Amino acid sequence: MKVLAISAGTSDTSASTRLAKKIGDATDGQIELIGLKAYARDIADAITMGFPSARLDEVFAQVAAADAVVAVTPIYNAMPSGLFISFFDVLPEGTLQGKPVALGATGGTPRHSLVIEQAVRPMFVYLHATVPTTAVYAATEDWGAHGEGFEGSAGRTLGARIRREGEELANLAAIAGGDVRGLAPVAQEPVPPAVPQYPSAGSSDNSGLAATGKSSEQAAIDEFPDFIPFDQLLK
């Protein structure tokens, strides 16, 4: 599987470039990384002159040939970078039709984490890409405190989110290629225990209580020691 990782980061060591590479690596595919900074002038010329340079055409061909794409942008002023948006503005229509595209973004604060859902995902849906459910936003603190991946809540690290998105992208690429035999299991978040449900007053559905032989009122009393029957509330 050929995975093309596209970063709008400002350097080869930027957070966006690192994130793009890590998501690509999580697919276990053959990764190729492209930094849009090197094509900034070509992208601007394509916007203003109406046709791409030969260099930019080569990048478009790489996007078309990839089995899956990873697209990562830094967030500036609560929006994706202009370079990122401009590249996909000049990408030939239909290039991403049905192509699996994983989304990522980086920023200085977690407050911008919804930018992917509000601005980035709608653009790729419009371009008819197939986008994984999981998208990864990495704030500065995600890379640093207590080691890479810390974000203050147990079990929900940056590394876990990257692996999940990579697995989803690989599965979408396999489905797009007609190969469903090698689908990777996607790690699931822990499911909280179910809250016992009891029939409401006047309900005739007592099937869940039949095995215990208890009325709904008695079951509620057993479950909630402070339960007060309705008729006693009026006294």
mmCIF file of the C-alpha atoms, coordinates in Angstrom:
data_MODEL
# 
_entry.id   MODEL 
# 
loop_
_atom_site.group_PDB 
_atom_site.id 
_atom_site.type_symbol 
_atom_site.label_atom_id 
_atom_site.label_alt_id 
_atom_site.label_comp_id 
_atom_site.label_asym_id 
_atom_site.label_entity_id 
_atom_site.label_seq_id 
_atom_site.pdbx_PDB_ins_code 
_atom_site.Cartn_x 
_atom_site.Cartn_y 
_atom_site.Cartn_z 
_atom_site.occupancy 
_atom_site.B_iso_or_equiv 
_atom_site.pdbx_formal_charge 
_atom_site.auth_seq_id 
_atom_site.auth_comp_id 
_atom_site.auth_asym_id 
_atom_site.auth_atom_id 
_atom_site.pdbx_PDB_model_num 
ATOM 1   C CA . MET A 1 1   ? 0.000   0.000   0.000   1.00 0.00 ? 1   MET A CA 1 
ATOM 2   C CA . LYS A 1 2   ? 1.383   3.388   -1.040  1.00 0.00 ? 2   LYS A CA 1 
ATOM 3   C CA . VAL A 1 3   ? 0.681   6.140   1.488   1.00 0.00 ? 3   VAL A CA 1 
ATOM 4   C CA . LEU A 1 4   ? 1.453   9.758   0.628   1.00 0.00 ? 4   LEU A CA 1 
ATOM 5   C CA . ALA A 1 5   ? 1.859   11.972  3.695   1.00 0.00 ? 5   ALA A CA 1 
ATOM 6   C CA . ILE A 1 6   ? 1.347   15.677  2.937   1.00 0.00 ? 6   ILE A CA 1 
ATOM 7   C CA . SER A 1 7   ? 2.442   18.289  5.471   1.00 0.00 ? 7   SER A CA 1 
ATOM 8   C CA . ALA A 1 8   ? 1.901   22.031  5.380   1.00 0.00 ? 8   ALA A CA 1 
ATOM 9   C CA . GLY A 1 9   ? 4.432   22.472  8.176   1.00 0.00 ? 9   GLY A CA 1 
ATOM 10  C CA . THR A 1 10  ? 7.054   25.160  7.887   1.00 0.00 ? 10  THR A CA 1 
ATOM 11  C CA . SER A 1 11  ? 10.056  22.837  8.266   1.00 0.00 ? 11  SER A CA 1 
ATOM 12  C CA . ASP A 1 12  ? 11.147  19.215  8.041   1.00 0.00 ? 12  ASP A CA 1 
ATOM 13  C CA . THR A 1 13  ? 11.085  19.010  11.831  1.00 0.00 ? 13  THR A CA 1 
ATOM 14  C CA . SER A 1 14  ? 7.791   20.830  12.433  1.00 0.00 ? 14  SER A CA 1 
ATOM 15  C CA . ALA A 1 15  ? 5.036   19.263  14.528  1.00 0.00 ? 15  ALA A CA 1 
ATOM 16  C CA . SER A 1 16  ? 2.842   18.934  11.428  1.00 0.00 ? 16  SER A CA 1 
ATOM 17  C CA . THR A 1 17  ? 5.533   17.050  9.521   1.00 0.00 ? 17  THR A CA 1 
ATOM 18  C CA . ARG A 1 18  ? 6.173   14.760  12.487  1.00 0.00 ? 18  ARG A CA 1 
ATOM 19  C CA . LEU A 1 19  ? 2.470   14.051  12.885  1.00 0.00 ? 19  LEU A CA 1 
ATOM 20  C CA . ALA A 1 20  ? 2.005   13.325  9.166   1.00 0.00 ? 20  ALA A CA 1 
ATOM 21  C CA . LYS A 1 21  ? 4.870   10.836  9.229   1.00 0.00 ? 21  LYS A CA 1 
ATOM 22  C CA . LYS A 1 22  ? 3.624   9.122   12.391  1.00 0.00 ? 22  LYS A CA 1 
ATOM 23  C CA . ILE A 1 23  ? 0.093   8.675   11.014  1.00 0.00 ? 23  ILE A CA 1 
ATOM 24  C CA . GLY A 1 24  ? 1.572   7.291   7.803   1.00 0.00 ? 24  GLY A CA 1 
ATOM 25  C CA . ASP A 1 25  ? 3.824   4.902   9.720   1.00 0.00 ? 25  ASP A CA 1 
ATOM 26  C CA . ALA A 1 26  ? 0.787   3.642   11.674  1.00 0.00 ? 26  ALA A CA 1 
ATOM 27  C CA . THR A 1 27  ? -0.689  2.235   8.446   1.00 0.00 ? 27  THR A CA 1 
ATOM 28  C CA . ASP A 1 28  ? 2.277   -0.151  7.994   1.00 0.00 ? 28  ASP A CA 1 
ATOM 29  C CA . GLY A 1 29  ? 2.352   0.916   4.356   1.00 0.00 ? 29  GLY A CA 1 
ATOM 30  C CA . GLN A 1 30  ? 5.058   2.311   2.074   1.00 0.00 ? 30  GLN A CA 1 
ATOM 31  C CA . ILE A 1 31  ? 5.330   5.957   3.141   1.00 0.00 ? 31  ILE A CA 1 
ATOM 32  C CA . GLU A 1 32  ? 6.349   8.950   1.065   1.00 0.00 ? 32  GLU A CA 1 
ATOM 33  C CA . LEU A 1 33  ? 6.418   12.397  2.669   1.00 0.00 ? 33  LEU A CA 1 
ATOM 34  C CA . ILE A 1 34  ? 5.859   15.694  0.853   1.00 0.00 ? 34  ILE A CA 1 
ATOM 35  C CA . GLY A 1 35  ? 6.331   19.110  2.454   1.00 0.00 ? 35  GLY A CA 1 
ATOM 36  C CA . LEU A 1 36  ? 4.201   21.783  0.793   1.00 0.00 ? 36  LEU A CA 1 
ATOM 37  C CA . LYS A 1 37  ? 6.613   24.557  1.821   1.00 0.00 ? 37  LYS A CA 1 
ATOM 38  C CA . ALA A 1 38  ? 8.924   23.565  -1.062  1.00 0.00 ? 38  ALA A CA 1 
ATOM 39  C CA . TYR A 1 39  ? 6.056   24.126  -3.516  1.00 0.00 ? 39  TYR A CA 1 
ATOM 40  C CA . ALA A 1 40  ? 4.672   27.373  -2.076  1.00 0.00 ? 40  ALA A CA 1 
ATOM 41  C CA . ARG A 1 41  ? 5.668   29.469  -5.101  1.00 0.00 ? 41  ARG A CA 1 
ATOM 42  C CA . ASP A 1 42  ? 4.329   26.843  -7.523  1.00 0.00 ? 42  ASP A CA 1 
ATOM 43  C CA . ILE A 1 43  ? 1.015   26.755  -5.664  1.00 0.00 ? 43  ILE A CA 1 
ATOM 44  C CA . ALA A 1 44  ? 0.760   30.566  -5.700  1.00 0.00 ? 44  ALA A CA 1 
ATOM 45  C CA . ASP A 1 45  ? 1.538   30.662  -9.424  1.00 0.00 ? 45  ASP A CA 1 
ATOM 46  C CA . ALA A 1 46  ? -1.111  27.999  -10.093 1.00 0.00 ? 46  ALA A CA 1 
ATOM 47  C CA . ILE A 1 47  ? -3.687  30.114  -8.265  1.00 0.00 ? 47  ILE A CA 1 
ATOM 48  C CA . THR A 1 48  ? -2.817  33.377  -9.996  1.00 0.00 ? 48  THR A CA 1 
ATOM 49  C CA . MET A 1 49  ? -1.920  32.086  -13.471 1.00 0.00 ? 49  MET A CA 1 
ATOM 50  C CA . GLY A 1 50  ? -4.450  29.295  -13.753 1.00 0.00 ? 50  GLY A CA 1 
ATOM 51  C CA . PHE A 1 51  ? -2.154  26.364  -14.550 1.00 0.00 ? 51  PHE A CA 1 
ATOM 52  C CA . PRO A 1 52  ? 0.388   24.332  -12.510 1.00 0.00 ? 52  PRO A CA 1 
ATOM 53  C CA . SER A 1 53  ? 4.129   24.102  -13.059 1.00 0.00 ? 53  SER A CA 1 
ATOM 54  C CA . ALA A 1 54  ? 5.789   20.855  -14.068 1.00 0.00 ? 54  ALA A CA 1 
ATOM 55  C CA . ARG A 1 55  ? 6.986   20.406  -10.486 1.00 0.00 ? 55  ARG A CA 1 
ATOM 56  C CA . LEU A 1 56  ? 3.475   20.765  -9.101  1.00 0.00 ? 56  LEU A CA 1 
ATOM 57  C CA . ASP A 1 57  ? 2.108   18.418  -11.768 1.00 0.00 ? 57  ASP A CA 1 
ATOM 58  C CA . GLU A 1 58  ? 4.470   15.758  -10.426 1.00 0.00 ? 58  GLU A CA 1 
ATOM 59  C CA . VAL A 1 59  ? 3.027   16.188  -6.953  1.00 0.00 ? 59  VAL A CA 1 
ATOM 60  C CA . PHE A 1 60  ? -0.509  15.924  -8.334  1.00 0.00 ? 60  PHE A CA 1 
ATOM 61  C CA . ALA A 1 61  ? 0.511   12.674  -10.038 1.00 0.00 ? 61  ALA A CA 1 
ATOM 62  C CA . GLN A 1 62  ? 1.832   11.338  -6.722  1.00 0.00 ? 62  GLN A CA 1 
ATOM 63  C CA . VAL A 1 63  ? -1.463  12.138  -5.020  1.00 0.00 ? 63  VAL A CA 1 
ATOM 64  C CA . ALA A 1 64  ? -3.392  10.376  -7.782  1.00 0.00 ? 64  ALA A CA 1 
ATOM 65  C CA . ALA A 1 65  ? -1.137  7.295   -7.640  1.00 0.00 ? 65  ALA A CA 1 
ATOM 66  C CA . ALA A 1 66  ? -1.266  6.887   -3.851  1.00 0.00 ? 66  ALA A CA 1 
ATOM 67  C CA . ASP A 1 67  ? -3.530  4.251   -2.307  1.00 0.00 ? 67  ASP A CA 1 
ATOM 68  C CA . ALA A 1 68  ? -4.109  6.549   0.673   1.00 0.00 ? 68  ALA A CA 1 
ATOM 69  C CA . VAL A 1 69  ? -3.210  10.088  1.715   1.00 0.00 ? 69  VAL A CA 1 
ATOM 70  C CA . VAL A 1 70  ? -2.392  11.679  5.054   1.00 0.00 ? 70  VAL A CA 1 
ATOM 71  C CA . ALA A 1 71  ? -3.038  15.441  5.130   1.00 0.00 ? 71  ALA A CA 1 
ATOM 72  C CA . VAL A 1 72  ? -1.785  17.497  8.076   1.00 0.00 ? 72  VAL A CA 1 
ATOM 73  C CA . THR A 1 73  ? -1.888  21.255  8.605   1.00 0.00 ? 73  THR A CA 1 
ATOM 74  C CA . PRO A 1 74  ? -0.758  23.656  11.313  1.00 0.00 ? 74  PRO A CA 1 
ATOM 75  C CA . ILE A 1 75  ? -3.515  25.824  12.729  1.00 0.00 ? 75  ILE A CA 1 
ATOM 76  C CA . TYR A 1 76  ? -3.084  29.593  12.476  1.00 0.00 ? 76  TYR A CA 1 
ATOM 77  C CA . ASN A 1 77  ? -5.702  32.027  13.821  1.00 0.00 ? 77  ASN A CA 1 
ATOM 78  C CA . ALA A 1 78  ? -8.103  29.128  14.451  1.00 0.00 ? 78  ALA A CA 1 
ATOM 79  C CA . MET A 1 79  ? -8.004  28.033  10.790  1.00 0.00 ? 79  MET A CA 1 
ATOM 80  C CA . PRO A 1 80  ? -5.942  25.646  8.593   1.00 0.00 ? 80  PRO A CA 1 
ATOM 81  C CA . SER A 1 81  ? -2.910  27.295  7.020   1.00 0.00 ? 81  SER A CA 1 
ATOM 82  C CA . GLY A 1 82  ? -3.359  29.155  3.735   1.00 0.00 ? 82  GLY A CA 1 
ATOM 83  C CA . LEU A 1 83  ? -0.706  26.961  2.116   1.00 0.00 ? 83  LEU A CA 1 
ATOM 84  C CA . PHE A 1 84  ? -2.641  23.822  3.004   1.00 0.00 ? 84  PHE A CA 1 
ATOM 85  C CA . ILE A 1 85  ? -5.967  25.113  1.683   1.00 0.00 ? 85  ILE A CA 1 
ATOM 86  C CA . SER A 1 86  ? -4.354  26.574  -1.446  1.00 0.00 ? 86  SER A CA 1 
ATOM 87  C CA . PHE A 1 87  ? -2.774  23.246  -2.411  1.00 0.00 ? 87  PHE A CA 1 
ATOM 88  C CA . PHE A 1 88  ? -6.107  21.449  -2.342  1.00 0.00 ? 88  PHE A CA 1 
ATOM 89  C CA . ASP A 1 89  ? -7.716  24.404  -4.130  1.00 0.00 ? 89  ASP A CA 1 
ATOM 90  C CA . VAL A 1 90  ? -5.455  23.836  -7.154  1.00 0.00 ? 90  VAL A CA 1 
ATOM 91  C CA . LEU A 1 91  ? -5.450  20.025  -6.999  1.00 0.00 ? 91  LEU A CA 1 
ATOM 92  C CA . PRO A 1 92  ? -7.197  18.803  -10.173 1.00 0.00 ? 92  PRO A CA 1 
ATOM 93  C CA . GLU A 1 93  ? -10.867 18.040  -9.674  1.00 0.00 ? 93  GLU A CA 1 
ATOM 94  C CA . GLY A 1 94  ? -11.592 14.376  -9.010  1.00 0.00 ? 94  GLY A CA 1 
ATOM 95  C CA . THR A 1 95  ? -8.091  13.492  -7.810  1.00 0.00 ? 95  THR A CA 1 
ATOM 96  C CA . LEU A 1 96  ? -9.370  12.560  -4.343  1.00 0.00 ? 96  LEU A CA 1 
ATOM 97  C CA . GLN A 1 97  ? -12.601 10.934  -5.560  1.00 0.00 ? 97  GLN A CA 1 
ATOM 98  C CA . GLY A 1 98  ? -13.047 7.842   -3.347  1.00 0.00 ? 98  GLY A CA 1 
ATOM 99  C CA . LYS A 1 99  ? -9.462  8.029   -2.059  1.00 0.00 ? 99  LYS A CA 1 
ATOM 100 C CA . PRO A 1 100 ? -8.914  7.382   1.676   1.00 0.00 ? 100 PRO A CA 1 
ATOM 101 C CA . VAL A 1 101 ? -7.541  10.543  3.312   1.00 0.00 ? 101 VAL A CA 1 
ATOM 102 C CA . ALA A 1 102 ? -6.550  10.756  6.998   1.00 0.00 ? 102 ALA A CA 1 
ATOM 103 C CA . LEU A 1 103 ? -6.723  14.201  8.581   1.00 0.00 ? 103 LEU A CA 1 
ATOM 104 C CA . GLY A 1 104 ? -4.432  15.773  11.152  1.00 0.00 ? 104 GLY A CA 1 
ATOM 105 C CA . ALA A 1 105 ? -3.670  19.197  12.583  1.00 0.00 ? 105 ALA A CA 1 
ATOM 106 C CA . THR A 1 106 ? -1.266  20.754  15.058  1.00 0.00 ? 106 THR A CA 1 
ATOM 107 C CA . GLY A 1 107 ? -1.480  23.851  17.184  1.00 0.00 ? 107 GLY A CA 1 
ATOM 108 C CA . GLY A 1 108 ? -0.169  25.542  20.289  1.00 0.00 ? 108 GLY A CA 1 
ATOM 109 C CA . THR A 1 109 ? -3.296  24.979  22.369  1.00 0.00 ? 109 THR A CA 1 
ATOM 110 C CA . PRO A 1 110 ? -6.003  22.289  22.671  1.00 0.00 ? 110 PRO A CA 1 
ATOM 111 C CA . ARG A 1 111 ? -8.641  25.013  22.228  1.00 0.00 ? 111 ARG A CA 1 
ATOM 112 C CA . HIS A 1 112 ? -8.398  24.667  18.443  1.00 0.00 ? 112 HIS A CA 1 
ATOM 113 C CA . SER A 1 113 ? -8.988  20.898  18.373  1.00 0.00 ? 113 SER A CA 1 
ATOM 114 C CA . LEU A 1 114 ? -12.399 21.243  16.682  1.00 0.00 ? 114 LEU A CA 1 
ATOM 115 C CA . VAL A 1 115 ? -10.923 22.996  13.651  1.00 0.00 ? 115 VAL A CA 1 
ATOM 116 C CA . ILE A 1 116 ? -10.547 19.628  11.916  1.00 0.00 ? 116 ILE A CA 1 
ATOM 117 C CA . GLU A 1 117 ? -14.276 18.945  12.229  1.00 0.00 ? 117 GLU A CA 1 
ATOM 118 C CA . GLN A 1 118 ? -15.371 22.505  11.472  1.00 0.00 ? 118 GLN A CA 1 
ATOM 119 C CA . ALA A 1 119 ? -13.062 23.407  8.581   1.00 0.00 ? 119 ALA A CA 1 
ATOM 120 C CA . VAL A 1 120 ? -10.861 20.546  7.369   1.00 0.00 ? 120 VAL A CA 1 
ATOM 121 C CA . ARG A 1 121 ? -13.246 17.576  7.195   1.00 0.00 ? 121 ARG A CA 1 
ATOM 122 C CA . PRO A 1 122 ? -15.960 19.493  5.262   1.00 0.00 ? 122 PRO A CA 1 
ATOM 123 C CA . MET A 1 123 ? -13.391 20.441  2.595   1.00 0.00 ? 123 MET A CA 1 
ATOM 124 C CA . PHE A 1 124 ? -12.379 16.815  2.019   1.00 0.00 ? 124 PHE A CA 1 
ATOM 125 C CA . VAL A 1 125 ? -15.978 15.643  2.035   1.00 0.00 ? 125 VAL A CA 1 
ATOM 126 C CA . TYR A 1 126 ? -16.614 18.213  -0.711  1.00 0.00 ? 126 TYR A CA 1 
ATOM 127 C CA . LEU A 1 127 ? -13.636 16.781  -2.619  1.00 0.00 ? 127 LEU A CA 1 
ATOM 128 C CA . HIS A 1 128 ? -15.320 13.333  -2.341  1.00 0.00 ? 128 HIS A CA 1 
ATOM 129 C CA . ALA A 1 129 ? -12.473 11.777  -0.355  1.00 0.00 ? 129 ALA A CA 1 
ATOM 130 C CA . THR A 1 130 ? -13.161 8.875   2.006   1.00 0.00 ? 130 THR A CA 1 
ATOM 131 C CA . VAL A 1 131 ? -12.231 10.182  5.443   1.00 0.00 ? 131 VAL A CA 1 
ATOM 132 C CA . PRO A 1 132 ? -11.669 7.990   8.544   1.00 0.00 ? 132 PRO A CA 1 
ATOM 133 C CA . THR A 1 133 ? -13.894 8.621   11.544  1.00 0.00 ? 133 THR A CA 1 
ATOM 134 C CA . THR A 1 134 ? -10.852 9.381   13.705  1.00 0.00 ? 134 THR A CA 1 
ATOM 135 C CA . ALA A 1 135 ? -8.847  12.562  13.118  1.00 0.00 ? 135 ALA A CA 1 
ATOM 136 C CA . VAL A 1 136 ? -5.810  13.600  15.148  1.00 0.00 ? 136 VAL A CA 1 
ATOM 137 C CA . TYR A 1 137 ? -5.223  17.059  16.577  1.00 0.00 ? 137 TYR A CA 1 
ATOM 138 C CA . ALA A 1 138 ? -1.927  17.462  18.450  1.00 0.00 ? 138 ALA A CA 1 
ATOM 139 C CA . ALA A 1 139 ? -1.352  20.450  20.729  1.00 0.00 ? 139 ALA A CA 1 
ATOM 140 C CA . THR A 1 140 ? 2.098   21.403  21.989  1.00 0.00 ? 140 THR A CA 1 
ATOM 141 C CA . GLU A 1 141 ? 1.456   19.710  25.336  1.00 0.00 ? 141 GLU A CA 1 
ATOM 142 C CA . ASP A 1 142 ? 0.644   16.408  23.612  1.00 0.00 ? 142 ASP A CA 1 
ATOM 143 C CA . TRP A 1 143 ? 4.265   16.110  22.495  1.00 0.00 ? 143 TRP A CA 1 
ATOM 144 C CA . GLY A 1 144 ? 5.892   17.089  25.761  1.00 0.00 ? 144 GLY A CA 1 
ATOM 145 C CA . ALA A 1 145 ? 4.761   16.665  29.355  1.00 0.00 ? 145 ALA A CA 1 
ATOM 146 C CA . HIS A 1 146 ? 5.630   13.292  30.919  1.00 0.00 ? 146 HIS A CA 1 
ATOM 147 C CA . GLY A 1 147 ? 6.775   11.919  27.594  1.00 0.00 ? 147 GLY A CA 1 
ATOM 148 C CA . GLU A 1 148 ? 5.255   11.909  24.148  1.00 0.00 ? 148 GLU A CA 1 
ATOM 149 C CA . GLY A 1 149 ? 1.563   11.190  24.083  1.00 0.00 ? 149 GLY A CA 1 
ATOM 150 C CA . PHE A 1 150 ? 0.572   12.669  27.444  1.00 0.00 ? 150 PHE A CA 1 
ATOM 151 C CA . GLU A 1 151 ? -2.641  14.672  27.398  1.00 0.00 ? 151 GLU A CA 1 
ATOM 152 C CA . GLY A 1 152 ? -3.828  14.498  30.975  1.00 0.00 ? 152 GLY A CA 1 
ATOM 153 C CA . SER A 1 153 ? -6.262  11.591  30.785  1.00 0.00 ? 153 SER A CA 1 
ATOM 154 C CA . ALA A 1 154 ? -5.342  7.930   31.169  1.00 0.00 ? 154 ALA A CA 1 
ATOM 155 C CA . GLY A 1 155 ? -5.796  5.754   28.092  1.00 0.00 ? 155 GLY A CA 1 
ATOM 156 C CA . ARG A 1 156 ? -6.303  8.605   25.635  1.00 0.00 ? 156 ARG A CA 1 
ATOM 157 C CA . THR A 1 157 ? -2.793  9.450   24.467  1.00 0.00 ? 157 THR A CA 1 
ATOM 158 C CA . LEU A 1 158 ? -1.613  10.999  21.247  1.00 0.00 ? 158 LEU A CA 1 
ATOM 159 C CA . GLY A 1 159 ? 0.076   7.734   20.307  1.00 0.00 ? 159 GLY A CA 1 
ATOM 160 C CA . ALA A 1 160 ? -3.161  5.781   20.740  1.00 0.00 ? 160 ALA A CA 1 
ATOM 161 C CA . ARG A 1 161 ? -5.095  8.214   18.544  1.00 0.00 ? 161 ARG A CA 1 
ATOM 162 C CA . ILE A 1 162 ? -2.422  8.061   15.848  1.00 0.00 ? 162 ILE A CA 1 
ATOM 163 C CA . ARG A 1 163 ? -2.493  4.250   15.828  1.00 0.00 ? 163 ARG A CA 1 
ATOM 164 C CA . ARG A 1 164 ? -6.274  4.219   15.639  1.00 0.00 ? 164 ARG A CA 1 
ATOM 165 C CA . GLU A 1 165 ? -6.386  6.619   12.692  1.00 0.00 ? 165 GLU A CA 1 
ATOM 166 C CA . GLY A 1 166 ? -3.612  4.717   10.915  1.00 0.00 ? 166 GLY A CA 1 
ATOM 167 C CA . GLU A 1 167 ? -5.525  1.453   11.290  1.00 0.00 ? 167 GLU A CA 1 
ATOM 168 C CA . GLU A 1 168 ? -8.728  3.055   10.020  1.00 0.00 ? 168 GLU A CA 1 
ATOM 169 C CA . LEU A 1 169 ? -6.898  4.511   7.019   1.00 0.00 ? 169 LEU A CA 1 
ATOM 170 C CA . ALA A 1 170 ? -5.330  1.139   6.199   1.00 0.00 ? 170 ALA A CA 1 
ATOM 171 C CA . ASN A 1 171 ? -8.738  -0.545  6.393   1.00 0.00 ? 171 ASN A CA 1 
ATOM 172 C CA . LEU A 1 172 ? -10.331 2.049   4.106   1.00 0.00 ? 172 LEU A CA 1 
ATOM 173 C CA . ALA A 1 173 ? -7.493  1.595   1.608   1.00 0.00 ? 173 ALA A CA 1 
ATOM 174 C CA . ALA A 1 174 ? -7.969  -2.193  1.702   1.00 0.00 ? 174 ALA A CA 1 
ATOM 175 C CA . ILE A 1 175 ? -11.701 -1.815  1.088   1.00 0.00 ? 175 ILE A CA 1 
ATOM 176 C CA . ALA A 1 176 ? -11.100 0.661   -1.746  1.00 0.00 ? 176 ALA A CA 1 
ATOM 177 C CA . GLY A 1 177 ? -8.695  -1.851  -3.295  1.00 0.00 ? 177 GLY A CA 1 
ATOM 178 C CA . GLY A 1 178 ? -11.198 -4.695  -2.954  1.00 0.00 ? 178 GLY A CA 1 
ATOM 179 C CA . ASP A 1 179 ? -9.150  -6.583  -0.340  1.00 0.00 ? 179 ASP A CA 1 
ATOM 180 C CA . VAL A 1 180 ? -11.163 -7.096  2.841   1.00 0.00 ? 180 VAL A CA 1 
ATOM 181 C CA . ARG A 1 181 ? -9.250  -10.160 4.070   1.00 0.00 ? 181 ARG A CA 1 
ATOM 182 C CA . GLY A 1 182 ? -6.435  -8.218  5.682   1.00 0.00 ? 182 GLY A CA 1 
ATOM 183 C CA . LEU A 1 183 ? -8.484  -5.674  7.606   1.00 0.00 ? 183 LEU A CA 1 
ATOM 184 C CA . ALA A 1 184 ? -6.725  -4.695  10.826  1.00 0.00 ? 184 ALA A CA 1 
ATOM 185 C CA . PRO A 1 185 ? -8.715  -4.705  14.073  1.00 0.00 ? 185 PRO A CA 1 
ATOM 186 C CA . VAL A 1 186 ? -9.187  -1.132  15.266  1.00 0.00 ? 186 VAL A CA 1 
ATOM 187 C CA . ALA A 1 187 ? -8.630  -0.563  18.981  1.00 0.00 ? 187 ALA A CA 1 
ATOM 188 C CA . GLN A 1 188 ? -11.849 0.382   20.732  1.00 0.00 ? 188 GLN A CA 1 
ATOM 189 C CA . GLU A 1 189 ? -12.258 2.792   23.611  1.00 0.00 ? 189 GLU A CA 1 
ATOM 190 C CA . PRO A 1 190 ? -13.397 1.202   26.902  1.00 0.00 ? 190 PRO A CA 1 
ATOM 191 C CA . VAL A 1 191 ? -17.191 1.024   27.107  1.00 0.00 ? 191 VAL A CA 1 
ATOM 192 C CA . PRO A 1 192 ? -18.614 2.299   30.420  1.00 0.00 ? 192 PRO A CA 1 
ATOM 193 C CA . PRO A 1 193 ? -20.829 -0.153  32.332  1.00 0.00 ? 193 PRO A CA 1 
ATOM 194 C CA . ALA A 1 194 ? -24.464 0.058   31.437  1.00 0.00 ? 194 ALA A CA 1 
ATOM 195 C CA . VAL A 1 195 ? -26.772 1.857   33.842  1.00 0.00 ? 195 VAL A CA 1 
ATOM 196 C CA . PRO A 1 196 ? -29.631 -0.413  34.979  1.00 0.00 ? 196 PRO A CA 1 
ATOM 197 C CA . GLN A 1 197 ? -32.875 0.528   33.272  1.00 0.00 ? 197 GLN A CA 1 
ATOM 198 C CA . TYR A 1 198 ? -36.182 0.089   35.019  1.00 0.00 ? 198 TYR A CA 1 
ATOM 199 C CA . PRO A 1 199 ? -39.670 0.432   33.526  1.00 0.00 ? 199 PRO A CA 1 
ATOM 200 C CA . SER A 1 200 ? -41.217 3.825   34.105  1.00 0.00 ? 200 SER A CA 1 
ATOM 201 C CA . ALA A 1 201 ? -44.431 4.265   36.027  1.00 0.00 ? 201 ALA A CA 1 
ATOM 202 C CA . GLY A 1 202 ? -47.359 2.856   34.097  1.00 0.00 ? 202 GLY A CA 1 
ATOM 203 C CA . SER A 1 203 ? -45.148 0.772   31.819  1.00 0.00 ? 203 SER A CA 1 
ATOM 204 C CA . SER A 1 204 ? -46.279 -2.775  31.089  1.00 0.00 ? 204 SER A CA 1 
ATOM 205 C CA . ASP A 1 205 ? -42.779 -3.976  30.187  1.00 0.00 ? 205 ASP A CA 1 
ATOM 206 C CA . ASN A 1 206 ? -41.550 -6.001  33.167  1.00 0.00 ? 206 ASN A CA 1 
ATOM 207 C CA . SER A 1 207 ? -39.556 -8.540  31.117  1.00 0.00 ? 207 SER A CA 1 
ATOM 208 C CA . GLY A 1 208 ? -36.273 -7.410  32.643  1.00 0.00 ? 208 GLY A CA 1 
ATOM 209 C CA . LEU A 1 209 ? -37.547 -8.022  36.172  1.00 0.00 ? 209 LEU A CA 1 
ATOM 210 C CA . ALA A 1 210 ? -39.233 -11.372 35.594  1.00 0.00 ? 210 ALA A CA 1 
ATOM 211 C CA . ALA A 1 211 ? -36.086 -13.357 36.408  1.00 0.00 ? 211 ALA A CA 1 
ATOM 212 C CA . THR A 1 212 ? -35.660 -11.632 39.798  1.00 0.00 ? 212 THR A CA 1 
ATOM 213 C CA . GLY A 1 213 ? -39.308 -11.769 40.830  1.00 0.00 ? 213 GLY A CA 1 
ATOM 214 C CA . LYS A 1 214 ? -39.109 -8.138  41.958  1.00 0.00 ? 214 LYS A CA 1 
ATOM 215 C CA . SER A 1 215 ? -41.430 -5.297  41.149  1.00 0.00 ? 215 SER A CA 1 
ATOM 216 C CA . SER A 1 216 ? -39.981 -2.230  39.483  1.00 0.00 ? 216 SER A CA 1 
ATOM 217 C CA . GLU A 1 217 ? -40.439 -0.292  42.729  1.00 0.00 ? 217 GLU A CA 1 
ATOM 218 C CA . GLN A 1 218 ? -38.583 -2.880  44.812  1.00 0.00 ? 218 GLN A CA 1 
ATOM 219 C CA . ALA A 1 219 ? -35.785 -3.095  42.235  1.00 0.00 ? 219 ALA A CA 1 
ATOM 220 C CA . ALA A 1 220 ? -35.373 0.680   42.375  1.00 0.00 ? 220 ALA A CA 1 
ATOM 221 C CA . ILE A 1 221 ? -35.293 0.624   46.187  1.00 0.00 ? 221 ILE A CA 1 
ATOM 222 C CA . ASP A 1 222 ? -32.584 -2.054  46.125  1.00 0.00 ? 222 ASP A CA 1 
ATOM 223 C CA . GLU A 1 223 ? -30.513 -0.118  43.575  1.00 0.00 ? 223 GLU A CA 1 
ATOM 224 C CA . PHE A 1 224 ? -30.990 3.337   45.157  1.00 0.00 ? 224 PHE A CA 1 
ATOM 225 C CA . PRO A 1 225 ? -31.158 3.256   48.988  1.00 0.00 ? 225 PRO A CA 1 
ATOM 226 C CA . ASP A 1 226 ? -32.590 6.792   49.106  1.00 0.00 ? 226 ASP A CA 1 
ATOM 227 C CA . PHE A 1 227 ? -35.464 5.927   46.754  1.00 0.00 ? 227 PHE A CA 1 
ATOM 228 C CA . ILE A 1 228 ? -38.839 7.263   47.947  1.00 0.00 ? 228 ILE A CA 1 
ATOM 229 C CA . PRO A 1 229 ? -42.053 5.873   46.380  1.00 0.00 ? 229 PRO A CA 1 
ATOM 230 C CA . PHE A 1 230 ? -44.163 8.491   44.660  1.00 0.00 ? 230 PHE A CA 1 
ATOM 231 C CA . ASP A 1 231 ? -47.158 8.126   47.015  1.00 0.00 ? 231 ASP A CA 1 
ATOM 232 C CA . GLN A 1 232 ? -44.920 8.897   50.003  1.00 0.00 ? 232 GLN A CA 1 
ATOM 233 C CA . LEU A 1 233 ? -43.641 12.093  48.416  1.00 0.00 ? 233 LEU A CA 1 
ATOM 234 C CA . LEU A 1 234 ? -47.119 13.580  48.803  1.00 0.00 ? 234 LEU A CA 1 
ATOM 235 C CA . LYS A 1 235 ? -47.287 12.972  52.574  1.00 0.00 ? 235 LYS A CA 1 
# 
